[in-house]
């Protein structure tokens, strides 16, 4: 059974810092991996999706990497802003069911 | 991109009543939709997979008679919480996968429904 772990659980940083959020998974036979953002009381917004054959994806200040063999993905946020404050969730889609397994998320606060 | 609309955003109901939550795929047809439940500061727990034209597949531990799922069309799935009790209070989110983009199999989520049972 796939298990997804996200570290750290919470992070509070001053504006402008570069951040790294970590996601690890136990079964490397994945189809793809997706990073989401969730604002309080809101649904999920997809940030980046990395297919199993890819090593990284970039969108603006966000960069996500994938190392399937070691069961890890990182989300890099450059020059953090207060508007980046949210919970970031990692979801792993395994082959077969194609249903994502979520980590518990990293709660990020960027203060001015 | 794919859009999933969920309604209502929040609902307060009395204990013992039933509540229906709708999930619509606006610009694509979804033969499969997924219903999740999220407790405070917890991750998303898959409750059931909704299949158009057939019975939903429920995850272990989820009561079928409590959480009724209907997927009558390719763009609409509904979750009805029957005889709701305060312990059913939670955040419910639906999701669908756009079949037009099979290579990515990316999931799109609704905005969620905050259910409070008093």
Interface residues (C-beta under 8 A of the other chain):
Chain A: X31 X32 X34 X36 X41 X42 X43 X44 X45 X46 X49 X51 X89 X91 X93 X98 X99 X100 X102 X103 X104 X105 X107
Chain B: X6 X34 X41 X42 X43 X44 X46 X49 X91 X93 X95 X97 X103 X104 X105 X106 X107 X108 X109 X110 X111 X112 X114
